[in-house]
């Protein structure tokens, strides 16, 4: 009996060791270590609303085609791994720090006759000379569209107008048709050039490097002329609550974007990047644009969401299932809240403590007294100082 047990132990041990490896299908003499070779995508679940599909987008990205440290192939691969469905290509128009290196080996991206030693690079030019622009600004978009086919990611063509932030600012031109025709002698001329080809203009990080969110003279001018269509409520780790009020006052769509320049990294298993939730019929450019123009967008960043109140309400109500679990002997109401989305919510009943409801989980809550009907969602912003409230049914 002992011999049988020993033999079984040896067989099991052998099997356990062998299970750490797998054999190459093409060469039996090659063993592969257990670590998987395939890419793994972190699925980030959000609900559909009013018959529209919920998509995750990043509308502000950079690669080595301007001043990023990641190639386009890596940028799109990271987007897929982080759970994105849509990505905008928005390389800097006036600031392209990587070009002296790229010009020596890139074909197509750099126009004929360009020389690295004579490269024109300045960070915030007011009136850069047209003759010094050697880049084919359409090439990054075309490259991205080709790579994205393998990942089923929709690419929004665009470019970022990059001017002095304390005087003008940065603006993403989305749905452009000819990036080479965007550049103008002045910032507003560039914006008009993009608008002339049907682009939507997104005001990027409106408080970046400024002392407050007060609008500058240039801001007032372009807003009064209705040249701006959307605004970033969140950019990277920055959150601009006052931008929500500005969006509501000027009828702008709201976004949250990574402005990513480096490789994407994850924190606690979640994508370390901002997302703009877009609710559209499908992932075609036409449907995505229709959804953005209809303001069916929600800004998201690490458990915080912001947007128009009616859409936020639908989103939260579609994400959370709330049921009463009775009243205890002390008269305290008991609730169970189930979160069917990947978005974390911070909630509280009036007079109660804050409770975190992690994505795809259920939470048991005891309140001070029975009869509470309003749930305050502290992590959902529908104004610069206003949080969403949900009436419990």
matplotlib code that plots the C-alpha trace (Angstrom):
import matplotlib.pyplot as plt

x = [0.0, 2.9, 4.5, 1.3, 1.0, 4.6, 4.2, 1.1, 3.0, 5.8, 3.3, 1.5, 4.8, 5.9, 2.6, 2.8, 6.2, 5.3, 2.2, 4.5, 5.5, 3.9, 5.5, 5.9, 3.5, 6.2, 9.2, 8.8, 12.3, 11.2, 9.3, 7.7, 7.6, 4.2, 3.8, 1.2, 2.4, -1.0, -2.1, -4.6, -7.3, -8.8, -12.5, -14.1, -17.8, -20.3, -24.1, -25.9, -28.3, -31.5, -30.7, -27.2, -24.0, -21.6, -18.0, -14.8, -12.7, -9.5, -9.7, -6.2, -3.1, 0.5, 3.3, 6.8, 5.2, 5.2, 6.6, 5.5, 7.9, 5.8, 5.4, 2.0, 1.8, 2.5, 0.0, -2.8, -1.8, -2.0, -5.4, -6.7, -5.2, -6.7, -10.2, -10.7, -12.9, -12.1, -8.9, -8.2, -4.8, -3.9, -0.2, 1.0, 0.9, 3.6, 5.7, 7.3, 10.4, 11.0, 11.3, 15.1, 15.5, 12.6, 13.7, 16.8, 14.8, 11.1, 9.7, 6.3, 6.0, 8.8, 8.5, 11.3, 14.1, 13.8, 17.1, 17.4, 20.1, 17.8, 14.7, 12.3, 11.2, 9.7, 7.4, 4.8, 5.2, 2.9, 3.5, 5.7, 6.8, 4.9, 8.0, 9.5, 6.8, 8.4, 6.0, 3.1, 0.6, -1.8, 0.8, 0.2, -3.5, -3.0, -0.5, -2.9, -5.8, -3.8, -2.6, -6.0, -7.6, -6.0, -7.4, -10.9, -10.4, -11.9, -9.5, -10.7, -8.4, -7.2, -4.4, -3.6, -3.1, -0.3, 0.1, 1.3, -1.1, -1.0, -2.2, -4.0, -4.0, -4.1, -7.0, -7.7, -9.2, -11.3, -12.6, -10.2, -9.9, -6.6, -4.2, -1.8, -4.3, -4.9, -1.8, -2.4, -0.3, -2.4, -4.1, -7.6, -6.7, -5.7, -9.0, -10.9, -9.0, -9.9, -13.6, -13.7, -13.1, -15.8, -13.7, -15.0, -12.8, -12.0, -10.6, -7.8, -6.8, -8.4, -6.7, -3.2, -0.4, -2.9, -3.6, -7.4, -10.2, -11.1, -11.4, -8.6, -9.3, -8.6, -10.9, -13.7, -13.2, -13.3, -16.1, -18.2, -17.7, -18.8, -15.6, -15.3, -17.5, -16.2, -14.0, -11.8, -13.3, -10.4, -6.9, -4.6, -4.7, -6.2, -9.9, -11.6, -15.0, -15.5, -15.2, -18.5, -20.3, -18.5, -19.7, -23.3, -23.2, -21.6, -23.3, -20.1, -19.7, -17.6, -14.6, -11.9, -8.7, -5.3, -3.1, -0.8, 2.8, 4.4, 3.5, 0.2, 0.5, -2.2, -3.0, -4.9, -5.9, -7.6, -6.5, -4.3, -5.9, -8.9, -11.8, -14.7, -17.8, -19.6, -23.1, -23.6, -25.4, -22.1, -18.4, -18.4, -17.0, -20.4, -22.2, -19.4, -19.6, -23.4, -23.2, -20.5, -22.5, -25.6, -23.6, -24.0, -20.6, -19.5, -16.1, -14.5, -11.3, -10.5, -14.0, -15.1, -17.6, -19.0, -21.5, -25.0, -27.3, -29.9, -27.3, -25.5, -28.7, -29.4, -25.9, -26.0, -29.5, -28.4, -25.3, -26.7, -29.4, -30.7, -33.0, -34.1, -33.1, -35.4, -35.2, -33.3, -34.5, -33.0, -35.0, -32.0, -32.8, -30.7, -29.9, -28.0, -26.5, -25.2, -22.9, -23.1, -20.5, -16.7, -17.0, -16.5, -19.1, -18.9, -22.4, -24.1, -27.5, -28.2, -26.7, -25.0, -21.4, -19.6, -19.6, -17.5, -19.1, -16.4, -17.0, -18.9, -19.6, -22.4, -22.4, -24.5, -25.4, -27.0, -28.5, -29.3, -33.0, -35.6, -37.4, -34.4, -35.2, -32.4, -29.0, -26.2, -23.6, -20.6, -18.4, -20.9, -20.5, -23.2, -22.0, -18.8, -20.4, -23.3, -23.5, -26.1, -28.9, -30.9, -34.4, -34.6, -37.6]
y = [0.0, 2.4, 1.7, 2.6, 5.8, 6.7, 5.9, 8.2, 10.9, 10.7, 10.8, 13.8, 15.6, 14.9, 16.1, 19.3, 20.1, 19.3, 21.6, 24.6, 24.3, 23.6, 22.2, 24.2, 23.0, 23.5, 22.1, 19.4, 20.1, 23.6, 24.0, 27.3, 28.6, 28.8, 32.6, 33.2, 34.6, 36.0, 39.6, 40.0, 42.7, 44.1, 44.3, 47.4, 47.0, 49.9, 49.7, 50.5, 53.4, 54.1, 51.4, 52.9, 50.8, 52.1, 52.5, 53.5, 56.1, 58.1, 61.3, 62.7, 60.6, 61.0, 58.9, 59.3, 61.1, 64.2, 64.1, 60.7, 57.8, 55.0, 54.0, 53.9, 50.1, 50.1, 52.9, 51.0, 47.7, 49.4, 50.9, 47.5, 46.0, 48.8, 48.0, 50.8, 50.7, 54.1, 56.1, 59.5, 60.3, 63.8, 64.5, 68.0, 70.3, 72.7, 70.7, 67.5, 66.8, 63.3, 64.4, 65.1, 61.3, 60.2, 62.1, 59.9, 56.7, 57.4, 57.3, 58.8, 60.7, 63.2, 65.1, 65.1, 67.6, 67.7, 67.6, 66.8, 69.4, 72.1, 71.0, 73.6, 72.8, 75.3, 74.5, 77.3, 79.3, 82.2, 82.4, 79.5, 79.7, 77.5, 76.7, 75.0, 72.4, 69.3, 66.7, 64.8, 65.2, 62.6, 59.8, 59.1, 58.8, 56.5, 54.4, 54.1, 53.1, 50.3, 49.0, 49.3, 46.9, 44.0, 45.2, 46.2, 49.7, 52.7, 55.5, 59.1, 61.2, 64.4, 66.7, 69.0, 72.7, 73.5, 77.1, 79.0, 77.9, 81.2, 83.1, 80.7, 77.0, 73.6, 72.3, 68.9, 68.9, 65.7, 64.2, 66.1, 65.2, 66.9, 67.6, 69.3, 72.0, 72.9, 75.0, 78.7, 81.8, 82.3, 80.0, 81.0, 80.8, 77.1, 76.5, 78.0, 75.9, 72.8, 73.8, 74.5, 70.8, 69.8, 69.1, 69.3, 71.4, 70.1, 72.5, 70.5, 70.8, 74.3, 75.0, 73.6, 76.0, 78.7, 80.3, 79.7, 78.6, 82.1, 82.6, 84.5, 87.1, 84.5, 82.0, 84.6, 85.4, 81.8, 80.8, 83.8, 82.8, 79.3, 77.8, 75.3, 72.1, 70.2, 70.5, 68.2, 67.8, 65.5, 65.2, 62.6, 63.2, 66.7, 67.3, 70.6, 70.8, 74.4, 73.1, 71.2, 74.6, 76.0, 73.0, 73.5, 77.2, 77.0, 73.7, 71.7, 67.9, 66.7, 64.3, 62.8, 61.8, 60.4, 62.8, 59.8, 60.1, 57.1, 53.4, 52.6, 51.0, 49.5, 50.2, 47.6, 45.7, 48.7, 50.7, 53.6, 56.0, 58.2, 57.3, 59.1, 56.9, 57.4, 56.0, 55.3, 53.0, 51.4, 52.1, 53.7, 57.2, 58.5, 57.0, 58.1, 61.6, 61.7, 60.6, 63.2, 66.0, 64.8, 65.1, 61.4, 61.4, 60.9, 61.8, 59.1, 59.0, 56.5, 56.2, 59.7, 60.5, 63.8, 64.8, 66.2, 65.3, 63.4, 61.1, 60.6, 59.5, 57.0, 55.7, 55.2, 53.7, 51.3, 50.4, 50.0, 47.6, 48.7, 46.6, 46.9, 44.1, 45.0, 47.0, 45.8, 46.0, 49.5, 50.8, 51.0, 50.4, 47.9, 47.9, 45.8, 47.6, 45.6, 47.3, 45.7, 48.0, 48.3, 51.8, 52.3, 54.5, 56.5, 56.8, 57.9, 58.4, 61.9, 62.0, 58.7, 57.6, 57.3, 53.9, 52.6, 50.2, 48.5, 47.5, 44.2, 43.7, 44.0, 46.1, 45.8, 49.2, 50.0, 53.5, 55.6, 55.3, 53.7, 55.7, 57.2, 57.5, 59.6, 58.2, 60.8, 59.6, 61.6, 60.4, 61.6, 65.3, 67.1, 70.6, 72.1, 71.6, 69.4, 65.6, 63.3, 62.1, 59.0, 58.2, 54.7, 52.9]
z = [0.0, 0.9, -2.5, -4.3, -2.3, -3.0, -6.7, -6.9, -5.1, -7.7, -10.5, -9.0, -8.4, -12.0, -13.3, -11.2, -12.5, -16.1, -15.8, -15.4, -19.0, -22.4, -25.5, -28.7, -31.4, -34.1, -32.3, -29.6, -28.3, -27.1, -23.9, -23.0, -19.4, -17.8, -18.3, -21.0, -24.3, -25.3, -24.6, -21.8, -21.8, -18.6, -19.4, -17.9, -17.9, -18.2, -18.8, -22.0, -21.8, -23.8, -26.3, -26.9, -26.4, -23.8, -25.2, -23.5, -25.2, -24.7, -26.8, -26.0, -26.7, -27.8, -29.3, -30.6, -33.5, -31.3, -27.7, -26.4, -25.5, -27.0, -30.6, -32.2, -32.2, -28.4, -27.8, -29.5, -27.9, -24.4, -25.3, -26.0, -22.9, -20.8, -22.1, -24.5, -27.6, -29.1, -29.3, -30.8, -32.4, -31.2, -31.8, -31.1, -34.1, -33.0, -30.6, -31.9, -29.7, -31.2, -34.8, -35.0, -34.2, -36.4, -39.5, -39.9, -40.4, -40.9, -44.4, -45.2, -41.9, -42.9, -46.1, -48.7, -48.1, -44.3, -42.5, -38.8, -38.2, -39.4, -37.6, -36.3, -32.7, -30.3, -27.5, -27.7, -30.9, -31.4, -35.2, -36.4, -40.0, -42.4, -44.3, -41.3, -41.0, -42.5, -41.1, -42.8, -40.0, -41.6, -41.3, -37.6, -38.2, -41.2, -39.2, -36.2, -38.4, -39.9, -36.6, -34.9, -37.4, -35.4, -32.1, -33.2, -31.9, -33.7, -34.4, -34.3, -36.5, -34.8, -33.9, -30.9, -31.4, -28.9, -27.9, -24.8, -22.1, -20.1, -23.1, -25.4, -24.5, -26.1, -28.2, -29.7, -33.1, -33.5, -36.7, -38.9, -42.6, -43.4, -40.5, -42.9, -43.4, -39.7, -39.0, -39.0, -38.1, -34.9, -32.5, -33.5, -37.2, -36.6, -34.8, -37.7, -40.2, -38.3, -38.0, -41.7, -42.4, -39.9, -36.8, -33.3, -31.0, -27.5, -24.9, -23.2, -19.5, -19.2, -15.8, -16.5, -15.5, -14.7, -11.3, -11.5, -13.8, -14.7, -18.4, -20.1, -22.9, -25.6, -23.9, -23.8, -27.5, -28.9, -26.5, -27.6, -31.2, -30.4, -31.7, -28.8, -28.8, -25.7, -22.7, -20.5, -17.0, -16.1, -17.6, -16.2, -12.4, -12.7, -12.1, -12.9, -11.2, -12.5, -16.0, -15.5, -14.9, -18.0, -20.1, -19.0, -19.6, -23.1, -24.2, -24.4, -24.3, -21.3, -21.5, -19.3, -21.1, -20.2, -22.3, -22.1, -23.2, -21.6, -21.4, -19.7, -16.2, -14.0, -10.4, -8.3, -11.4, -13.1, -16.1, -15.0, -17.4, -17.7, -20.0, -21.7, -21.8, -25.1, -25.7, -29.4, -31.7, -32.8, -33.1, -36.5, -36.7, -37.8, -34.7, -32.3, -33.7, -33.4, -29.8, -28.9, -30.6, -28.7, -25.4, -24.6, -22.9, -19.3, -17.9, -15.8, -13.7, -10.9, -9.5, -10.2, -12.9, -14.2, -16.8, -17.4, -14.6, -16.7, -18.3, -15.0, -13.4, -16.1, -15.8, -12.0, -12.0, -14.7, -12.7, -9.2, -7.9, -4.5, -2.4, 1.2, 3.6, 6.4, 9.6, 12.7, 16.3, 16.7, 13.8, 11.5, 7.8, 6.0, 2.3, -0.1, -3.1, -6.0, -8.5, -12.0, -13.5, -13.1, -11.8, -8.1, -6.4, -3.2, -1.7, 1.5, 2.9, 4.2, 7.7, 7.2, 6.6, 3.2, 1.8, -1.1, -3.6, -5.6, -9.2, -9.7, -6.1, -3.5, -0.3, 2.8, 4.4, 7.7, 8.1, 11.1, 10.8, 8.5, 5.9, 4.1, 0.4, -1.1, -1.8, -2.4, -4.9, -3.8, -6.7, -9.4, -10.2, -12.2, -11.2, -9.7, -6.2, -6.9, -6.5, -8.0, -5.7, -6.4, -5.0, -3.8, -5.3]

ax = plt.figure().add_subplot(projection="3d")
ax.plot(x, y, z, "-o")
ax.set_aspect("equal")
plt.show()
